[in-house]
Amino acid sequence: MIVVGGGLGGLSTGCYAQMNGYRSTVLEMHEIPGGCCTAWDRGAFTFDPTASWLLGSGPGNEMHRIWLELGALQGKSMRTFETFNTVRARDGRAVRFYSDPDRLQAHLLEISPQDARAIRRFCDGIRAFRTALVKYPFLTPVPLMGRAERLRMLAGFLPYVNVMRRAMGTSMADFAARLHSPLLRDAFQHILYEKHPSFPLLPFWFQLASHANGSAGVPEGGSLGLARSIERRYLGLGGEIAYNAKVTEILVEDDRAVGVRLSDGSERHADIVVAACDGRTAVLDLLKGRYMDDGYRRLYTRTIDEPGMIFPGYVTVFLGLRRPFPEGDPCSTYLLGEEQAARLTGIRHPSINVQFRSRHYPELSPPGTAVVYASYFCDIAPWRELSTGPEQSSRVRRGVETHTLAVGRGRAYQQAKRRVRDTVLEVLEAHYPGLREAVAVKDVSTPLTQVRYTGNYDGTVLGWQPFLPSGDAVEALVRTHGPGLPGLSDFYLSGVWATTGGLIRAAAAGRHVMQYVCRDDGRPFRAEVDGSAPRPTHILEGVTL
């Protein structure tokens, strides 16, 4: 088996391939594993843009078992905070979304007693989801469940029918619009850091319930550390990884995937090919647009370019600070005025999420220092208009062809990055006087940075948006074809482009793909927890008010 892409989806696919007796090789165009699950060093600081929470970090749900099977959490501490996010209004008032639904309810009622009924119903939804999480199926894709397994799953959800109906049938935008308090109307829509106009209540309840259950913390060692742990698991199972290996074509003979061609012209042959890279690249470029029925053709040539159908990319600003700021919240969303928002190139909604990242990952910065991470959802088009350089460029360095090196993008692009950085500093200085003078290291990335490192379409990190026609179409196509393409044998799609969601969905996709592979090969699927290190420990941290 050849797996194209060494992000979490590709590494997971490789791990489960090895567990089931397949000889696999992961081909990754970057020099490190993880794809979007990454980090980089600037001086003495490590800047980690990915895991602000990790669903399944704690026990009591099927997500946790997947991480343990992949060796992702063993031997680490999982850190969870008493608040999931704090939303700060333009006038300085704050709404704290506590993990504990009882504490959250009391806080929200204090802010707006006239919204008591809506507040109680929202917090009751969190309480219901705390017990429902154990029933959520992550280990086996529903189309592969036997009749008895499906009946057990449905029976498990029977007590939650009404809350599930509300969770899917009520959008957060509609729920928030009915609140009397203008402060809460804004705050509720930014619980998940950014504004998600298409989301129903379900992901908000799921996320807050997971956080309340201690199963949405962050892993010691950060995002790249998470990827490195899965890489170790994969190599320990006998898998092989080739870095700086950019695939340019998937080889097909008699409607069967038989290998890949690399950028240096060499070929590698295999019985099975799994594309765990950017979905559009795999379908339209590596396979040259063949093997698409009407559904896939519509998805990858029309739907993908319609507004809102894929998650936008991010602009990120990192600041390495010479001193700690103990009063800094682990995570806050700041609602911005029009003038400040206008200075942030490509911004989708007038807000930025700010995290004192060293609260999440104290091990990634020197003692006595701090790291701030600010980000916003961003359209790539304005950055493309400013850039004068190529989006990706392959060059030979020290005798090795590399594909993710920096490229020149011109003066206007750099000026826009500096304007973003200065605006973020302006916002932070107003809340944390003296922060500007404490800055030792600065770093700004855009969706074009994401394109350069991963090749993801338009710099998206998460791929298809759920609860929209794009996510619905992906789910329908997988139900029809499995994670493959019609008319092409021995080929499978994995990672976030074969599903919807974040890190846990990417990891689960590898398990699911291998269940389909085993089914197609007529062999039983096997998976076991990595027992080479102790189970993770858990830390709950308070938040200074």
N, C-alpha and C positions, 0 to 999 in steps of 0.2 A: 504494500500500500504506500502511495505517496500522498502526503498531506501538504497542500499549498497554503502557507501562512502559519506563523508561529505565535499568533495571539492566543488568548485563553481558549477560544474555540478549537484552534488547531492543536494546541498542546493537550487539551482534554480528549480530542479525538484520538490522538496518538496514544495517550495513556490507556484508554479503553480498548484500542486496537491491540496493544501489547497484552493486556489482561486476557484477551480472547484468542491469543495464539497467532495473530497476524504480525508479520515483519514490516514495520513502518519506518518511514523517513519523513521528517518535517523539513520543508524547504522555506526559509524565511529570508526576505530581501534585506532586512535590517541586520545589525551586528549583535543584537540582544533579543531575548524573547519578550513576549507580552503584548506586542502590537499597541493598542490604545492603553493597555494597563502598564504604565511605564513611569519613569522618573529620570531626572538628569541632575548632574552636579554643576554647581556654580561656586567656585572657590570651596570653602568649607561647608557649604550648604547643599542639601539634596532637595530638589524641588519636585514634588509629587502631585500631579494634577488629576489623579483618577479616583481612587477609592475614598469617597467621603462617607460612605457606609457600605457594608457588605452584607447583603441579605443572606441569611444562613450562617452567620458567624457564631451563633449559639445553638444549642440542642433543642429538640422538640419539634422538628420539622424535617421534611425530606431534603430540603436544600442543604442542610448541615451535613447530611451523609455524603452528598456529592463532593463537597469540599474535603471531607475526610478520605474519601476514596482517592482523590487526586493529591493527597498529601499536602494540601495548601495551608492548613492551619496548625498542624501538629507542632508542639513545642513552642507555641507563640502565646502571647497575651492578646486578648481582644479588648479594646477600650471602647466603652459606651458612655455617653454623657446624659445627664438628667434632662437636658433639653435637646430636641432634634434640630430646631432652628428657631432663631429670633428674628422677627420682621420689624424693622425700624422705619417708621413713617417719616415723611419730610419734616414734620414738626418735632421730631425727636422722640415721640412716644413709641413704646416697644410692646410687642405681643410675643410672648414666649410660648412655644409649642412644646410643652413638657412631655416626656415619655409616659409618665403615669397619667392615665386618663382622668383619675379623680383630681389630681393636682391641676391638670389642664382645665377641667371643668370649672373649678373654683376660681382660677385666674381669669378665664374668659367671662364668667358671670360678674366678677368684680369690675371688669371693663365695661360690660354692657348687659345690665340686668334685664333690659327689655327684650333681649334676644335669648332668654332663658330656654324656651322650648327648643329652638334650633340647636343651641349649644348642647343641651342634654342629649338630643338625638344624635348629634355628631359624635359625642364622647361614648354614647352607647354603642355606636357602630364600631368604634375602636375596641371596646370591651368584647363585643361579639367576635370580632376578627382575631382577638388574642387566642380564643379557644378554637376558632375555625382553621388557623394556620396549620395545625397538625394534619388536617384533612387534605390540604392542597397537594395535588399530584405533580411531582417533579421527576420522579425516578423513571417512569415509563410513559412514553407518549400515548395519548388516549387512543389513537387508531390501532395501536398494537396491544391494547388491553383485551383480555378475554372477556366473555360475557359476564362471568362471575365477578371478575375484578371491577368491571364497570358498574355493576349493580352495587358492590360494596362502596365504591366511590360515591355514587349517587345517594346511597343510604346515609353515608356519613355527612352529606351536606343537607339532608332534609331539615335538621333543626335550624338551619341558617337560610332557608328559602327566602324569607321576607327581607332579611338584611341584605342578601345578595341581590334581590330585585331592586332595592333602593340603591345599592352600591353601583349597579350598572345602569339604572334608569334615571339617575339624577346627575347632571353634570355639576362640577364644582362651580362653574360660572353661574349657573342658575341658583345653586344653593347660596352662594355668596351674595347674589343680587337681592335675595329676600331678607338679608340681615338689615337691621335698623342702623347699626353702627357703621359709619363710613370707614373707621379704622379697621374693624374686623372684615368688612367687605374686601378691602385691599389685602389684608394679612392672610386670610384663608387661601387666596389664590396664589400665594407665594410660599406655601408650606414646603413644597418640594424644591426650594431654592429659587427657581425661575417660575415664570408664569406658563402654565400648560393649558391653553384655551380649550383643547379637545378632551381633556381628561374627565371621566366621571369620578364619583367619590371613591370607587374601588381602590385605585392605587394609593390614595391618601390614607385610607383606613388600613390597607395592607402594610404600608410603610411604617405608620405610627404604631400599629400593633406589633410589628416585628421589632421595632425599637423598644417598645415597652417590655417585650419578652426577652430582651437582651440578645436579640438575633439580628441586629443591624449595626454592629459596631465596626471598628476598623482594626485590621490586623497589624500586629507588631512587624516592623520592617517595611511597611508601606506596599504600594501597588507593584513596583518592580520586584520587591521581596516576595510578594504573592506569586508572581509569574516565575521567579527563580525557583520557588519551592515546587511548583508543578513541573518545571523543567527537570529538577532533580528526580522527582518521582518517575517521570517519563524515561529518563536515562537509566535509572535504576531498574526499570522494567525491561531494559534492553533496546529501547528505541534509539534512533539516530536523528541528529539535527544538523543541517547544513545552513550556515549563515552566509550573508552576502550572496544569496542564491535567488535571483529574480526570475520567475517563470514568465515566459512570453507567449506560450501556446500550450494548450492541452492536446495531446496527440490522440487521434481517433482512427480506428480501423474497423470497417464493417459495423458502424454504429456502436462501437464499444471503446471506452476510454482505455488507452494502453500505456500512457506515460505523459511526459511533459518535455518541452524544449525550453532551455534557459537562455538568458540574454547573451551568454558567451557562445551560443550556437550548439552547445552540447545537449544530449538527450538522455533522459532517464526513463526506464520502462518499468511498468508495474502492472499487477492484475487489477488494481482498484485505484482510482484517483478521487481524492476528496478536496474540494475547494473550500478552504476556511479563510479566504481573503475577501476583499471587497466584492460584493455580489454582482454589481454591474460589470466590473472588470472580468470576473469569471465568465459570465454569461455572454457578454457582447464582444469582449476582446480575446480572451483565452480560447473561447469556443467559436469565435467569429459569428455570433448570432444564430448559430444553428441550434436545433432541438428546442425551440420555443413554440409552444402552442399559443393560441390567442391570449390566454390568461397571462403567461409569462411575457409575451411580447408587449402587451398593454402595460404590465407592471414596470418593465425595465426601459421602455421607450417613451411612455407618456406619464404614467402615474408618478414615477420617480421625480419628475420635474414640476409637478403641480405643487402649489404653495402648501407647506405644512405636512407633506406626505412622508418626509424623512425628518429625523431630528436635525436641527441646525448644528453647526459647529460651535466652538467656543473661542472667545478671546480670553486669554489668561494673563494675569499680571502677578509675578512673584516678587516679593521683597524680602531679602535677608537682612535682619535687624541686628545691630550690635548689642542690644540689651533686651531683656524680656519685658513683656507687657502683660503682667499677671491679670490685669483687668480686662484683657481682650477676650471676647466671646469665642468659643470654638467655632460657631457658625452663625452668621447674621445675613439677612437680605436687607439691603438699603434701597428704599424707594427714592428715586431721583426726580429732580425738577427737569423741565424741558430743556433748559439751557445746558445743564451738565450732561444730560443724556445725548444731546446733539453733538457733543464732542467725542462720543464713543462710536467710532466707525462701525457701521453695520448692525448696531444694537437692535434687537427685536422688541424688547419691552423696556421701559425706563426704570431699570433696577440692576443692581449688581449684588452678587453673593460674595461675602468676605469671610474668610476663615483664618483664624490664627492657627495655622497648620501645625505648628510645633506643639499645640495642645493635643492634636491627633497623633502625631508621630514625633515625640520628643527626641527619639534616637536619631533623627535625620538632620539635626542641627547641633552645633557645638553647645556645651553648657553655657548658660548666661546669655543666650541669644534667643531669637524668635524668627519664625517664618510666617509671612502673611501671603495668602493666596486669594486673589480676587478674580472673578470670572463673570461673563455674561453670554447668553445665547446670541449668536451672531450670524448674519447672512454673509456668504462668501463673496457675493458679487462686488460690493464696494472695494474689497481688498484686491480682487482681481483687476479692477479698473486702475488701481494705484500701482500695481506691480509691473515691473518691466522685465523681469527674469522668467526663466522656465519654472514650471511647477515642480518638476523632478528632473534630476540630471545624474546620470551614471558616469563615474570617473574612476580611473585606476589610481589607487593609492597604495604605495609600498608593495606593488606587484599584485594587488587584489582589486578586482572591480567592485566598487561600492556604489550604493544607490540612494543614500539618504543624506549626503553631505549638504552643507549650507549652500544656498544660491543667492546671488545678488538680486535685489528686487527694486532698487532705485530709491531716489531721495524722497519722493512723495510718500512712498510706503513707510519709510523709516520715520518721517515726520508724523504720520498718523499714529504709529506705534508710540512715539514719545508723547503725543497729545493724550492718548489713552492712559499711559502711565501717569502723567501729571494730573489728570482728572481724578484718577483713583487716589493718588496721594492727597489731593485736595479734600476728597470725601473723608479719608482716614484721619487727616490732621485735625479736621473739625471735631472728631469724636475722641481722638487720642493725641492730645497736644504733645509735641516733641517727637512724634513718630518720623516725620520727614528727616530730621537731623540724625536719626538713628539708622538710616538706611545705609547698608554696606554694599549690597549686591542687588541688582535689578534685572528682571528678565520678562519679556513680553512675547507671547506667541499668538498666532492667528489661525483661522481655519486652513490657510495655505501651509502653515507649519505641519498641521495634521496630514494634509495631502502628501507633503514631502516625505514624512516618516512612514506612513501606512498605505498611501494610495487610496484611502477611503473617499468615496464619491462626495464632492463638495465639502470635504473636511468633516463629515458627520462622524460622531463617535459611537452612536447607538443604533444607527441604521433606521429601519422602518418605525414609523409612529404607530403605537397601538391605538385602538378605539377609533380608527379612521379607515377609509377604504383601502389604504395601502396595507396596514396590518391585517385587516380582514382578508384581503386577497392572498397574502402570504400563507395564512392559516388554511385557507380553502385549497390552495395549490398543494400544500404539504399533505392535507387529507386525501387529495386525489392521487398525487404522484409519489408520496413519501418525500424525503429530502433529496430528490433527484430531478432530472429533466425528462420530459416525455420523449421516448425513442432512443435514448442513450443509455446503454448498459454500463455497469461498473463505474458509475460516476455519482457523487453525492455532494450536496452543499452542507456546510456546517458553519457554526458561529452565529453572530447576531443577524446576518442576512437571511438565515434560514428560520428565524423566529422573530420575536419582538422583545425588547427589554435590554437589561444591562449585563453586568458581569456574571450573575448566576445563570442567566439565560444562555450566555455564551458557553459557560461550562457545562450546563445541562445538555446543550445541543450536541456536544461531542459524545455524551452517553447515548443520546437518542439516535444519532446517526449510526453508531455501532450496533444498536439493537436492530435497526433496519438491515444493516450489512449482514449480521448473523442470521436474521430471518431469511434474507435472500440466498444465503449460502447453506441454509438448512442445518444450522448448528445452534446450540443453546448459548444464550448470553450469560457472561459471568462478570462479576465485579466484586472487589473486596476492599475493605478499608485498609489504608496504609498503617501498619503497626510498628513502624520503625522508630517512632518518637511518641512521647506522651500526648494525650489530648490537650487542646488549648485551655488556658485559664482565662478568667474574665475579670475586668476592672470596670467599676461604675464610678464615674467622676462627677462631682458636683459642679455647679456653675456659679460664679460670683455674681451677685445681683447688684 
